[in-house]
């Protein structure tokens, strides 16, 4: 099994890691209440998906 003969520089290590950053998740607006939600998920604020209520949401209080 091959082992490195010399250590890699910090610049080389950082160039390799340049593509490892996480991107922000996509956002969509709820067509019923306008709340920002994840796409293809029921709205956590009002419980609507695709124009109809699919989840019954309890009011906090």
Backbone as a chain_set.jsonl record, in Angstrom:
{"seq": "XXXXXXXXXXXXXXXXXXXXXXXXXXXXXXXXXXXXXXXXXXXXXXXXXXXXXXXXXXXXX", "coords": {"N": [[0.834, -1.175, 0.0], [0.564, 2.201, -0.866], [2.285, 4.974, 0.562], [2.46, 8.45, 1.417], [5.41, 10.204, 0.466], [6.301, 12.734, 1.128], [4.99, 15.422, 3.132], [1.862, 17.057, 2.42], [1.336, 20.418, 1.399], [-0.207, 23.231, 3.17], [-1.655, 24.832, 1.46], [-2.226, 23.118, -0.677], [-3.833, 21.247, 0.628], [-5.973, 22.926, 1.371], [-6.941, 23.701, -1.139], [-7.994, 21.289, -2.02], [-10.075, 20.996, -0.222], [-11.803, 22.998, -0.97], [-14.17, 22.475, -2.3], [-15.828, 21.293, -0.481], [-17.716, 22.663, 0.993], [-20.949, 23.188, 2.438], [-24.091, 23.743, 0.87], [-26.862, 26.039, 1.077], [-30.167, 24.887, 1.962], [-32.804, 24.448, -0.495], [-35.484, 26.836, -0.989], [-38.997, 27.394, -0.75], [-42.139, 29.015, -1.293], [-45.137, 28.845, 0.578], [-48.215, 28.248, -0.948], [-50.567, 28.84, 0.25], [-50.3, 30.295, 2.773], [-47.978, 31.758, 2.459], [-45.646, 31.319, 3.842], [-42.16, 30.501, 4.267], [-40.973, 27.43, 3.186], [-39.694, 24.038, 2.886], [-39.263, 22.667, -0.389], [-41.684, 20.446, -1.882], [-42.8, 19.507, 0.483], [-45.186, 19.378, 3.134], [-46.586, 22.376, 4.436], [-45.33, 23.63, 7.43], [-46.487, 25.562, 8.908], [-49.21, 26.041, 8.197], [-50.147, 23.588, 7.254], [-50.837, 22.915, 4.652], [-50.583, 21.453, 1.366], [-49.994, 21.332, -2.047], [-52.299, 22.833, -2.611], [-54.277, 21.919, -0.885], [-55.41, 21.003, 2.434], [-53.38, 18.901, 4.217], [-52.294, 18.176, 6.596], [-53.262, 18.426, 9.911], [-52.859, 21.191, 11.847], [-51.986, 22.111, 15.084], [-52.683, 24.914, 17.16], [-50.238, 26.727, 18.898], [-50.235, 27.405, 22.306]], "CA": [[0.0, 0.0, 0.0], [1.393, 3.395, -1.019], [2.267, 6.02, 1.578], [3.077, 9.669, 0.899], [6.818, 10.374, 0.836], [6.418, 14.052, 1.738], [3.693, 15.96, 3.554], [1.256, 18.012, 1.493], [1.304, 21.77, 1.951], [-1.508, 23.716, 3.605], [-2.352, 25.344, 0.272], [-2.751, 21.974, -1.423], [-4.93, 20.719, 1.427], [-7.1, 23.853, 1.292], [-7.512, 23.617, -2.493], [-8.792, 20.07, -2.067], [-11.267, 21.2, 0.602], [-12.572, 24.136, -1.475], [-15.457, 22.007, -2.803], [-16.516, 20.561, 0.577], [-18.658, 23.52, 1.711], [-22.353, 22.836, 2.289], [-24.928, 24.807, 0.319], [-28.113, 26.244, 1.809], [-31.254, 24.106, 1.369], [-33.687, 25.26, -1.332], [-36.637, 27.391, -0.289], [-40.21, 27.582, -1.535], [-43.19, 29.717, -0.56], [-46.412, 28.157, 0.681], [-49.214, 28.916, -1.778], [-51.708, 29.209, 1.085], [-50.017, 31.328, 3.77], [-46.803, 32.522, 2.076], [-44.526, 30.985, 4.722], [-41.044, 29.841, 3.596], [-40.91, 26.011, 3.542], [-38.915, 23.208, 1.978], [-40.096, 22.231, -1.508], [-42.252, 19.09, -1.866], [-43.143, 19.15, 1.853], [-46.347, 20.098, 3.648], [-46.219, 23.585, 5.181], [-45.378, 23.403, 8.872], [-47.243, 26.655, 9.526], [-50.66, 25.905, 7.999], [-50.482, 22.195, 6.962], [-51.301, 22.749, 3.279], [-49.674, 20.981, 0.318], [-50.632, 21.222, -3.368], [-53.595, 23.472, -2.628], [-55.26, 21.359, 0.043], [-54.87, 20.76, 3.764], [-53.034, 17.489, 4.371], [-51.898, 17.965, 7.981], [-53.981, 19.287, 10.833], [-51.868, 21.863, 12.675], [-52.52, 22.64, 16.328], [-52.17, 26.227, 17.524], [-49.46, 26.731, 20.141], [-50.767, 28.413, 23.213]], "C": [[0.883, 1.244, 0.0], [1.196, 4.371, 0.124], [2.93, 7.262, 1.01], [4.517, 9.812, 1.384], [7.035, 11.704, 1.536], [5.024, 14.553, 2.146], [3.183, 16.967, 2.529], [1.181, 19.373, 2.173], [-0.115, 22.159, 2.367], [-2.319, 24.228, 2.415], [-2.961, 24.2, -0.531], [-3.933, 21.349, -0.694], [-6.17, 21.613, 1.297], [-7.733, 23.866, -0.093], [-8.386, 22.378, -2.629], [-10.115, 20.258, -1.318], [-12.168, 22.32, 0.094], [-13.967, 23.721, -1.918], [-16.288, 21.301, -1.725], [-17.569, 21.38, 1.32], [-20.091, 23.085, 1.428], [-23.121, 24.024, 1.717], [-26.224, 24.888, 1.119], [-29.219, 25.421, 1.159], [-32.16, 25.002, 0.526], [-34.91, 25.722, -0.544], [-37.79, 27.552, -1.259], [-41.218, 28.316, -0.666], [-44.461, 28.89, -0.56], [-47.448, 28.94, -0.119], [-50.417, 29.376, -0.96], [-51.392, 30.386, 2.003], [-48.787, 32.165, 3.44], [-45.582, 32.277, 2.945], [-43.432, 30.282, 3.905], [-40.95, 28.407, 4.104], [-39.94, 25.296, 2.611], [-39.81, 22.76, 0.823], [-40.516, 20.769, -1.36], [-42.509, 18.587, -0.453], [-44.399, 19.925, 2.241], [-45.858, 21.28, 4.484], [-46.366, 23.309, 6.674], [-46.209, 24.465, 9.579], [-48.75, 26.437, 9.403], [-51.088, 24.477, 7.642], [-50.973, 21.946, 5.547], [-50.189, 22.209, 2.371], [-50.489, 20.793, -0.951], [-52.07, 21.736, -3.346], [-54.647, 22.883, -1.705], [-54.589, 21.088, 1.388], [-54.62, 19.263, 3.936], [-52.636, 17.157, 5.807], [-52.695, 18.933, 8.847], [-52.98, 19.861, 11.817], [-52.552, 22.438, 13.91], [-51.902, 24.011, 16.59], [-51.438, 26.139, 18.853], [-50.034, 27.787, 21.071], [-51.28, 27.891, 24.474]], "O": [[1.837, 1.333, 0.773], [0.078, 4.572, 0.598], [3.859, 7.156, 0.21], [4.815, 9.576, 2.555], [7.864, 11.799, 2.441], [4.014, 14.148, 1.569], [3.965, 17.64, 1.858], [0.985, 19.46, 3.385], [-1.091, 21.517, 1.979], [-3.539, 24.067, 2.379], [-4.09, 24.308, -1.011], [-4.921, 20.966, -1.32], [-7.284, 21.114, 1.134], [-8.948, 24.026, -0.208], [-9.42, 22.425, -3.294], [-11.149, 19.738, -1.737], [-13.217, 22.566, 0.689], [-14.875, 24.553, -1.911], [-17.352, 20.762, -2.032], [-18.251, 20.846, 2.195], [-20.411, 22.665, 0.316], [-22.83, 25.174, 2.045], [-26.63, 23.918, 1.759], [-29.227, 25.262, -0.062], [-32.272, 26.196, 0.804], [-35.317, 25.09, 0.43], [-37.588, 27.813, -2.445], [-41.155, 28.244, 0.561], [-44.824, 28.299, -1.577], [-47.548, 30.159, 0.018], [-51.199, 30.207, -1.421], [-52.129, 31.372, 2.017], [-48.566, 33.193, 4.081], [-44.575, 32.969, 2.793], [-43.735, 29.552, 2.962], [-40.858, 28.182, 5.311], [-39.429, 25.888, 1.66], [-40.995, 22.5, 1.032], [-39.79, 19.959, -0.784], [-42.448, 17.384, -0.203], [-44.641, 21.015, 1.723], [-44.833, 21.187, 5.158], [-47.4, 22.814, 7.124], [-46.594, 24.281, 10.734], [-49.487, 26.619, 10.371], [-52.277, 24.17, 7.717], [-51.482, 20.861, 5.262], [-49.008, 22.479, 2.59], [-51.549, 20.168, -0.93], [-52.953, 21.156, -3.977], [-55.801, 23.308, -1.741], [-53.368, 20.961, 1.474], [-55.541, 18.456, 3.815], [-52.639, 15.989, 6.197], [-52.785, 20.121, 8.54], [-52.323, 19.116, 12.544], [-53.552, 23.15, 13.813], [-50.733, 24.241, 16.278], [-51.941, 25.556, 19.813], [-50.285, 28.922, 20.665], [-51.753, 28.658, 25.313]]}, "num_chains": 1, "name": "protein.A"}
